[in-house]
């Protein structure tokens, strides 16, 4: 079971288009100024199966993407999270994830499940929230240190590759 703090069934702020966002319970980062500090404790949340989460996403036929948020989605990287993302991809959803880790940390030092999760995602918004670098002008990011990465390209090149599709970065970034 995946521990879930909450949902946004029709988010337009967690990636391009209409998205189903899952806020996972538990985060080791505790970033000062975090937007979701109630998700920090690993105790709590509500347990859901991957199948239940997909059925919830499918309730809105206009939804084209799923975003993993939190808390820290990579803290729950394991069989259930991998199955959830596989089901989402099989259902035709584009899948993005936020993480307080950097791509380099996960790619070089992540657990086997965290590394496998990277291979299943389309986009990664990485890096901890840094209050001193906060900007309300950034698209889908809270602070300037965070990056929006094209994961297939990043994995193929073995280094972080910024997302360049306009729907992710906008025409002025």
Secondary structure, 3 states (H helix, E strand, C coil): CEEEEEEEEEECCCCCCCEEEEEECCCCCCCCCCCCHHHCCCCCCEEECHHHHHHHHHCCCCCCEEEEEECCHHHHCCHHHHHHHHHHHHCCCEEEEECCCCHHHHHHHCCHHHHHHHHHCCEEEECCCCHHHECCCCCCCCECCCEEEEHHHHHHHCCCCECCCHHHHCCCC
